[in-house]
Amino acid sequence: MKMKNEKNVVLINDLPGYGKVALAAMVPLLSRMGHYTFQLPTAVVSNTLDYGKFRIQDMTDYMRDTIQVWDELGFDPDCICTGFVTSEVQAELIEQYICSRSGEKERLVMVDPIMADCGKLYNGIGPERVKAMRRLVSLSDVMVPNMTEASFLTGIRPGQESGTMEEIRELVDGLRALSGKSVVITSAVDTENGTHLVYGYDHKKDVYFQVPYTYLPVRVAGTGDIFSTIMVGELLAGRSLCDGVTKAVHALSRLIGENQGHLQGYKGIVVERYWEILE
């Protein structure tokens, strides 16, 4: 029996053997929020990639077979969240799955186009992946690229890591042109005053918004996954995108602050220890 306000959420991301990132961080968060998760791993990864040595098992065949089984069983999610993909083939498979779910039922689709950071594409990712991710974000109700990803998706100053508020808004508008819906650019930096902020557009309210935050110079694996999960949880609860982003920013800032003195950043944050911050 489905509990009141419980949503069925499909999470498409990698599954780490070691580290609180991707599915390992997202599943407990959404479960705590009262939702039921369906996990569709794009890859099983031995550990977070920051260690420099890792083993990745591609799960494309498993994904294809699982989607078929879910369809035969009539599983119909209320929300689909996508993250790391290993190939253009996977991106197309996810694209087809999202399209197959279109219909009269209202459904939230969140796409995190994980492919770049620090001004460059990740190793092994080229123009074809960018094109594939561009098609995928076009199906989203809300996309959450960082600033580098936004620049490659739009083709506006590729590799850009910061910009004036006018340039950041130009990126948001370029992303809006892809999906026609909501956009959140994470970890933007306003070059005019050095402010770190999340900048977005809510298509339901037709408003732009920004949420500034204090930058902490630490590298923590899995923060993007935590951010997008909290934001999605707030949207599923009926709150506005700005409110969801604000809660995610504040919660993440507190989590990093609580951990920075004894942080083993490659492992990520054990989110289950901090429900009072996340609620």
Secondary structure, 3 states (H helix, E strand, C coil): CCCCCCCEEEEEEEEECCCECCHHHHHHHHHHCCCEEEEEEEEEECCCHHHCCCCEEECHHHHHHHHHHHHHHCCCCCEEEECCCCCHHHHHHHHHHHHHCCCCCCCEEEECCCCEECCEECCCCCHHHHHHHHHHHCCCCEECCEHHHHHHHHCCCCCCCCECHHHHHHHHHHHHHHHCCEEEEEEEEECCCCCEEEEEEECCCCEEEEEEECCCCCCCCCHHHHHHHHHHHHHHCCCCHHHHHHHHHHHHHHHHHHHHHHCCHHHECCHHHHHHHHC
